[in-house]
Amino acid sequence: MNVIRSFDDGRLLGDADYFYHGTTVTTNAMITGGGAKVGFITTAGHRDALSMMRIIGRSAGKSEAELKQYSYTGKPQPIVPKALIREVHERVDRCGTVVVPFDEVGARKAVCELAEAGVEAIAVCFLWSFMNRDHEQRMKQIVLEEAPEVHVAISCEIMPAIKEYERSATTVVTAYLAPLLTAYLNDLASELTTDGLAGPLFVMQSLGGAMGVSQAGRRAANTLASGPAGGVVAATFVGGLIAEKNIICADVGGTSFDVGLIVDGDPLITSQSIVNQYTLLVPALDIVSIGAGGGSVASVDLGRLNVGPTSAGAAPGPACYGRGGTEPTTTDADVVLGYIDPDYFLGGAMSLDKDLAEKAIHDKIAAPLGISTQAAAAGIVEIANHHMSDLMRKMTIERGHDPRDFVVFAFGGAGPLHGGALGRELGAKEIIFPLGNVASAFSALGLSVSDLTTVTQTTRLALAPLSAEVVSRTFQDLEAEALNNLQGAGVQPGDIQLNRVLELRYKGQVHQVDTPLPPDDLNDDILRGALVDFERRYEALFGPGSSYSDAGIELVAYRVVGTATVERSTLQEADLGPPDAGSALLGKESLYWRELGGETETAIYGELHPGMQLDGPAVLRMPSTTGLVHPGQSVRVDAFANIRIRSKE
Amino acid sequence: MSRVNKPVLSVAGSERFHSDGVRPDRDAIWGGLKLFGYEPSSEIDPVTLEVVAHKLWQINDEQGETLKKVSGSPVATDANDFNVVLCDELGDIVNIGPYYLPHAANVDFMVKWTVQHRAENPGIHPDDMFLCNDPWVGALHPQDVAVLSPVFVGEELFCWTGSTIHQVDLGGVNIGSWCVDADDHFSEGMTYPSIKIVEGGAIRRDIEDTYLRRSRAPGLVGLDLRAHIASNNVAKQRLLELVERYTAQTVHAVMREQMDYAEQAFRDRLRKIPDGTWRCETYQEVSRTGDRGVYKTALALTKRGDSLVFDFTGTDDNVGMINSTRAGAVGGSMVALLPQLCFDIPWALGGLHRAITYETPLGSIVNAEFPHGVSMGSISGTWSVTNASNICIAKMLSSAPGLHDRLLAGCVGSWTVVILSGHDNNNETFVTMVMDCMAGGWGAASFHDGVDTAGLMAAITGQCPNVETNEGLYPVLYLYRRETMDSGGAGEFRGGMGATSCWVPHDTNGESLQLVLATFGQAFPTALGIDGGYPANTSMYTMVRGSNAEEIFASGRMPMDLAELDGDFEYLPAKCETMEAQGDVFEHTWSGGGGFGDPIDRDPAAVLVDVLAEAVSEDSARVLYGVVLTGGVVNKTETAAARTAIRADRLR
């Protein structure tokens, strides 16, 4: 807040139309255990869904290398200990029919016991509650009556979707975070108002879009892991400016490498996210991460050169940081090769020790392998690049796309250093360091260009053919809820767009495919068309011969995605200057390029300006970002200062 | 003479199908098949080696993902009951996928046999694929079907890629092909000893029809066949792209190096372990419907210098349907070996096998003679080999100071088959293998408790279905599914809990559901403890016929235990087929993991936590751990006395 106040005596806030906030409060609470003391109430006989975690709680979010270390794998600390779980006699079946009536007496006793034990929040998840909400709503009423000071979250309001483990976990995590998040946001909102903010406060979600503060309690879990989303949102925005609809986003940081995908102008989303090994039914941008980046440690074992998955992290960090690290890392290799100027790391914010980097690579890699330090450094970079490009390829192919149809946006601290090699390895159409010099801080742009987004959904299992009347009615309910959510954030109805999606699958099969429906009045023809569309999409995603029409098509869920575009900052197009980049040339150095097998004279450029063009090999040492242009690549800078790299024909 | 003990007649000439897993002689001539002529001395730089090795790993990964996509079946996609593999031209394994381990660990047997028996007639050519589920040739049991693709560079056989998927039914006397009523292999699912299913890139329709005709679920099996073919094609195409980019000599050299490196790293590790022999005897009860016998798997694991010998001498003779073939015994050993000894070594089995010898007596339950029953092979002979290997390796590591942290006590002592079939209220037929028992407990480590409902030792990852998912697909209503109290073996570090499921038919078409049940570990626990730790629970099938569950529902209560029900209690044997009528309540309980260390050395505070979490009963706390609780806290005086008494009792 003090930072904001320091701008212009608070006039900044007074002039703002709205205030976007990306928070780490919830993520930190998950890591440090700082959320509320939660009690959990569930259907009699199913208490252990939360601890069994469908067994995936042992492996979710872990790499293959970690999982092979059986004796070091396990489940996370429980958010709710078994002593704070109560079972209530009640049961609804798959059709929503009540099999065992709700036990009012037992329910009151459960709430009183939990309140007695000092819980601050109660999460409720009954089996099949998305088919019949009565028991959960009755339960909520009882909590409000018996323990009005306790926060209550019921699963049919948080996420009315099939899968009791994931729904329970989502409800519990929401209850765990909601009191903290709402208190934090209320404080922030009142401070902002006091300081002159007239517009609304928006909170960033892992889905990429933001939400209003009034939604934050119910959607507290949606703020988890919203950090990596910023880069993909920003890429979607910049992609729109330059008419690139298919983008692989490569965010190369110090310890993690995040890959996201934009297809036909929209970022891919996934209906569940993994947080601390819990699988939550929280829609999120589909971002895949591995522990790779500048800090990946290189080692030699029995004559084999390995890079990662161990990371030197920030402390001790790469050897060249001079903080006591002796293991060579990718950053050390970049320094040894002269790609990173040791006196100008992070825009000069930190100086690096090239001698330490050379010593680490010589002692730990070059000497055992009997090769030169330079060749060892180039080898480390090459292996790290292949690990990253292999992940990008996997991510793209697995979602049914060919990386050669995409451009690569390379950003984050080490993005422009490695992006050129990544894009070349994938055969991407073009490699772009978005917005040039600010590529290292590109993710921050995502906050200010976000839409407001809300997702409402419900599971309803039904076999095709579908009833137009039932489908219409269900969508109308979900649309009303979505409108309500967005209008609660202060958006005008005219600015809201609602999209309908059916989740369909072949009966008895696992894969669900999102199939859009038009916003019009539905009839049997439109629904038949949707089934045909589903089969087409299924084969496109899962391959020829994968469809299984004989099994029949089953409707799993309805979903409405509501978005509201708020007035946002725009980027100005600059006039293109002359192509000659000579004015940006800082000098020439003889640098090693593995693809050439030796050193060659390499141009070093400072900040580039729109319109400039140049050929590789070159190092771009811009004020806050360093990028590489490989031999055989050429660069042009577009009107938004994007640095765009192609292979020379 | 009862059917149970009916003798199995030997079949002359069947020895031809016994694959021994030994690498064929490269110089042997098979029908003009040309093997890739590699240059043994070809040097590769360490960077190219690492880059290509990572890409080989990723090809396997992409192959597995493709298989899951096309299959879409809950067995392959959720439970990961499949695997993918890359072998060299003669079948030595270069890489296996991170899925169900035994499905990959035995593909070398099949490739080796195929090279020797199919090259001359019908010939092995580019764009052919071979389907194999013959346990003597190398499958775990007939339900585990492999499709093998030779990869040619020019006219030379360069390598093989393959995939294995468990099929829900391939015929035989019992639904699901777990043939508890079979007299011998001739009543089990049909076996195909490596037949050319794809010729010149196209499926042979006659062969496909022959294959699908024998299944009760031809739609699903046909879809999985497409998953096999699509995933093998992806792997083959990517391998050829790699060859084009890095040359065949380089890629082949990397494959050899992967195996050499794994062998060297493995031998280095073995050298750090004291020499010795470690033994384990474990048992299976009930060899088929009606039998009441108990059968031993005996293992003596000897480590000398830098090699291992798995010696199964002393194992009982093959009997009923609980046998594995030699391929299953090798695969079963690898399940215990890979995570405990090769946690950071590439799983290039072709290299690891060079340091291991297997003694599997022919005609025993770990190396059955044709035509003894093998339909339960994957989870009988093979699983008992895993149990014995798990314990022998853990004992070995217990005496190896630097590797003490890598051992696990016995994990998930058995798989508890429940094949459920019938009709729902729309008269739709269904057949499924209930995957709840994926949630087995793991054995304790030497420094922490075993993971509760952790999964299988044989599968790095996996999932068990949600109750809602099962109820959505099949006409049952669960009374409960929960972690089983006292199922984790007692110890200084407790074994992980297994769990229990209980349901009643709901929304059927009125007919009874049919169940095929097959497990072992009912008569005694089979997830054993280590270093004084106690074993896990026993598995159990219980049917309460004509129960009053519906009346209890209507009274406003969900029964939380079978003891709340009235009806005829039937404790079902480890192998049987049975019906479940309206109102019949069926419960099954599966295995947890064994404990590590002496339970009376366990911190009493940890025992109290377990009692509060209902992981351990107060009775067990007192009897096994010597921990006495009074008013919800540890009674220190009585605990000390109880532990002294336990010690004294042991010395008596």
Interface residues (C-beta under 8 A of the other chain):
Chain A: T43 A44 G45 H46 R47 D48 A49 S51 M52 M53 R54 I55 I56 R58 S59 E64 A65 L67 K68 Q69 Y70 S71 T73 G74 K75 P81 K82 A83 E87 H89 E90 R91 D93 R94 C95 V99 V100 P101 D103 L127 W128 I162 K163 E164 Y165 E166 V300 D301 L302 G303 R304 L305 N306 V307 L369 I371 A378 G379 E382 I383 H386 H387 D390 R393 K394 I397 E398 L461 L463 R505 Y506 G508 Q509 V510 H511 L541 F542 G543 P544 G545 S546 Y548 D550 A551 R594
Chain B: D45 P46 V47 L49 E50 V51 H54 K55 Q58 D61 E62 E65 T66 K69 V70 G72 S73 P74 T77 D78 P98 G219 L220 L223 R226 A227 I229 A230 Y261 Q264 A265 D268 L338 P339 Q340 C342 F343 D344 W347 D405 R406 L407 L408 N426 F430 M438 A439 W442 A445 S446 H448 V451 D452 T453 A454 G455 M457 I460 T461 G462 Q463 C464 P465 N466 V467 E468 T469 E471 G472 L473 L477 Y478 L479 Y480 R481 R482 E483 A499 C502 H506 D507 F553 A554 G556 R557 M558 M560 L612 A613 E614
